Amino acid sequence: MPVKYFADHEDYPNIVKAILERCLVHVASFLYKDEYDADPAKSLDRIILSDSEAGTDVSIGDAIEKFEAITYKIPFTTYLPRHPERREHTGTANYRHLLHDVFMDEVGKKATALPMTMPLPMISFFQKASDYRRATTLFNAKDAVLNRIRVPIKVGEIETSFPIDIKFEIAKGEYASEFEKYLTQNRIFDILHTLQINYYDLIFEGGGVYPVDDIIVSIGYLDENDQGNVLTSITVPHNPTVVSTNPADGDEAVAVDSNIVVTFDKIMYEPEVQNAFSIEPFVEGDFEWDAMSNVMTFRPDVNLASETEFTVTLIASETRDQDEQSLEEDYVFTFKTV
């Protein structure tokens, strides 16, 4: 397992090391599944820490030489971790800043949890077109959803775990011309898949965070024991949902001077939710929010057309709540005026 960041040998913080190791296991478990099922350690040998940027012409000869030295492992994946950054939150006055300072019964310690984000660029290389097509299908499926996994850690001598969210971003790699030519001539296919990792940096009072002794064993324990001992105080936020609407879906005989009210179960980021809102037939109007920013009211400028069916839509991808989460799917409801 890796223990360093870059060629300058900057150490991983323990929590980042645990997250990265867990992400590498996650990728190996589905990308090299057959091998992982037979021998997890062998599949992880296919995931290799890169010590250079494959995109500059500065040392391309050296890069190709290093690449050729590991092509015997094809298919394989290289990765180059980036530094974590604090996740900042902006919005209305009610848009709370995520900072937890709680006592965790599971480990008997008080902890502060800071919301962090970290990109993990990875490139996978294949020599068989069938392997490339299969990997493309797998990554596209991952790209379409938010992946939530648990990371095993030790707090003192207590083994526990915490959740992280991963969003896959898939692209074709862009390289220096000589390296691109090398791949083409040798019929090597590549996929650039960057993992955007959202997590909480855990700072415990009177004790540190440490990687587990054997991550494969720990993951197995989590799977077999319904996630095992979990830090429930640090929970990856759930997606917001629409609790109710007024008019309700399917209502008829709705007064033409009615407003449209949508109530959410979480504090929402107002500007984005307003942009996600549409009504057909189109009606001009203004938005108002309650003091907690979870009840949105649309007030039409004029009375709604009578004896007309209206459809209201909230586009999920354009919504956002206090925890940077969106609706899981578009929310649509209809009503008819008198």
N, C-alpha and C positions, 0 to 999 in steps of 0.2 A: 504494500500500500504506500501511496506517496506521503511524504512528510515535509515537502518543501513547496514553495510557490514557484519562483522563477530561478534562472541560472545564478542569480546573485544569492541564492540560498536563504531567502527570507522565510522564516518559519510560519507555518499555519498557526493561528490561534486554535486551541483545542476544539472549540465548538464548530469552527469553520472546517477543520480537518474531518470531524465526524460527519458533517453535512456532505462534504465532497466525497468521502468514501461511500456514504449511503447512496449518493447520486450515481456513482460509478457502478455500484452493484445493481441499481435500478436499470441502468442502460444495458448492462451485460445480461440481465435476466430476461429481457425481451428481444434484444438484438442478436444475441448468441444463445438463444434459449436451449437448444438441444445440448450444447456443450455445457451450459450453466447447470442444467438439470443433472448431468452426469458428473461434473466436476466444477463447482463454482470458481475455485481458485484458478483453474486453467482458462476459463472464459475471461477472468479479470486480467490475465496476462495479455489479452488482446487490446487492452485499454492502456495507452502509453502517454505519460506526461511529455508534452512538447516543451523544448527549451528555446524555441525560436519562432518568430512570426513568419508563417508561410504566405507572404504577400509582398515582401520587399525584395528588391534586386541586390541588396547590399551583400548578402552572403549566400546567394542562391546556389552556388556550386557546393558549398558546405551543406546546405539544406538538402539538396538532392542526394548527396553522399550519405547523410544520416538516414534519409528516407529509404534508400536502397538497402541499407543495413538491416532494416526491419521488415522489408517486403516479404520475407519468408513467412511472416505471420498473417498475410492477407487471407481473409478480411481482418482489418484491425481499425482501432479508433484512437485518435490523438486528442488531447485536451490541453487547454491553457487557461488556468483560473485567472479571474480578475479580482481586484480588491472589492470587498463588500462596501456598501454605502448605506448611510442612514436613509430610511424611507421617510420623506417629509410629506406632510399632508396640508393641503390648503383648501379653503372654501369658506363657508359661512361661519358665523361666530359659534354655531352649535356643532361645527365639524370638529369632533374631539381629537386631540393629539394622542396617538396610541403610545402609552407608556404605562406598563403594569408594574406595580410594586406590591407584591403579595406574599403571604406565607404559604408555602407549599407543604401540605400535610404529607405528601408522598415521600419527601426526603427530609422533612423536619427542619427546613431552612427558609428564611426569607430571601426573595429574589427580585431583581429588577429585570424586566424584559424589554429590550429596545427593538423596534421594528426595523429590520434590515433587508436589503436586496443585494443580490450578487449574480452577475452573468457568468455562465460557464460555457465558453465556445468549445465545440467538439467537431471533429471532422472524421467521418468513417470512409474507408476505402475498400473497394471490392473489385475483383477481377472477373467474376461471373455476372453476366447481365441478369440472370435469375435472382442472384443474391441482392443485387442492386434494386431490382423491382420490388422484391419482398421488403427490403428495408425502407424503401420509399413509401410503401403502403403502411408499414408500421408507424413511421414517423408522422405521416399525414394524419393518421388516427390519433396520435398523441397531440399533434398540433391543434386538433379540434376541441380539446377538452383541457380543463385544469386538472393536473395530476397531484393528488395529495398523498404523501407517504410519511411514515414515521421514522425518526432517526434515533437509534439506541445510543445512550450515553451513560456515563457513571458520574454521580455526584457524591464525592467521597467514595465510600464502598458500596453505595446503593446503585443498582442498575435500573434505569428508567428510560423514558423516551419522550419525544416531543414531535409535533407535526410541522411539516414544511409544505409549501405549495410550489409546484414547478410548472412553468409554461414553456413548451417547446416552440422554437421559431426555426423553420426549415427554409434552406436556401441552397443554391448551387454555389460552391466555393469560388472565390475570385483570387487568383494567384498572379505572381510575377510571370511574365510571358515565357520564360525558359522552363519554369516548373509546369506551367499549363501544357507546354509542348511535350514535356517529358511524360505527363499523364496520358496524353492523347496517343503518343507513339507506343506506349506500353499497354494500351487498352485498359486503363485503370479508371473506374468510375468512383465518384466521390459525392458525399452529401455533407453539407455544413448544417449542423443542428446545434443551436445555442439554447442552453437551458437558462431561463430566467428564474432564479430561486428567491422566493420570499420567505423569510424566517424571522425568529426572534433571537437576538443575542442575549444569552442568559448570564446574569451576573449574580452569583450567590453570596450571601453574607456568611463569612466564616468558612468558606470552602469553595473549591474550584470544580470545573467541569472537565471530565477526562473521556477519551475514546474508550470504547469497550475493548475487552481483550481479543474477542473474535467476532467481527461484525456479522459474518455468515451465521454463526451459531445464535447470535442475539436476534437477528431477523427471523430466524426459524422459531425462536421462542415467542416472539411477538405474534407471529402468524398462528402458532399452535395454541396460544393462551389468550385469544381474543384481545390482542395488542398488549398483553402483559401489564406491567406497572406503568401508568401513563401520567405525565404531568398535566392533569386536567385543568389546572389553573391557567396554563398557557394553551389556548385553543385557537386554532386558525379560524378566523371569522367565517360564519356561514353566509351564503348568498342571501340578499334581501328578497322578500316576497311581498306581493300585494295582499294585504289583509282583507280589504273591502273596497268597493267602489259605490258611488252614489251619483247617478242611477246604477243599479246592479245589472249584471249581465242578463239580458233577456227581458228587462223591464219594458212594459208597454204603458201607454197613457201617461207618459212623462210630460210634465208641464213645460211649455216652450220657454219659460223664463228661468229654467233650472240652471244651476251651476253644475260642474262636473268635479267630483271629489274623489281622490285616490289616496288611500291610506296604506302606508308601508309598515313593516315590522321593525325597521331600523331607521336611524338618522341618515338622510340622503343628502347628496351633494346637489343642491338645487339647480344650478345652471344646466348641468348635464341632463338631469331628469326632464327638465323643461324642453330641451332640444330633442329628447327621445319621444316626446309626446306628439301625437298627430290625431286629427279628427276628420272623418269623411262622412258627408260632404264638409268641405273646409269651412271653418268659422274663425274669424278674428277674435282675439280675446287676450286677457291678461292673467298672470298667475299670482297666487298668494300662497303663503306657507304658514303653518302654525309655528309656535315658539320653539318646538322641538325638531322642526324640519323633517317630520315624517308624515305630515298630512298636506297634500298639494291640492289646491282648489283652482280650477280653470273657470274664469268668469267671462262668458261671451260678451262681446261688445253690443250685440243686438240679440233679440229673441231668436231662438232656434226655429227653423222652418217647421211648420205643423205637418202632422201625418207623414213624418219622414223617419227612416231608419238611419241611425248614426252608428259609426264604428270608430271606437277609440283604440289606438295602438300605442304601446310603449315598446320601443326597440331595445331589446335586452343589452346589446353590445354598447349602447350609448348611455346607459345608466351607470351610476356609481354611488356607493354608500360611504359611510364614515371609515370603513375598513378596506376601501379600494376594491370592493366586490360588486359584481353586476347581477342583475336578474339572470336566472339560468336560461330562460327562454323568453321570447317576445310575449307580452301580455296583451290580449285582445278582448274587448267586450263590446257588446252592442246594446242599443235601446231604441225605442220608438216613441216619438212625441205624439201628443193628442192632436 
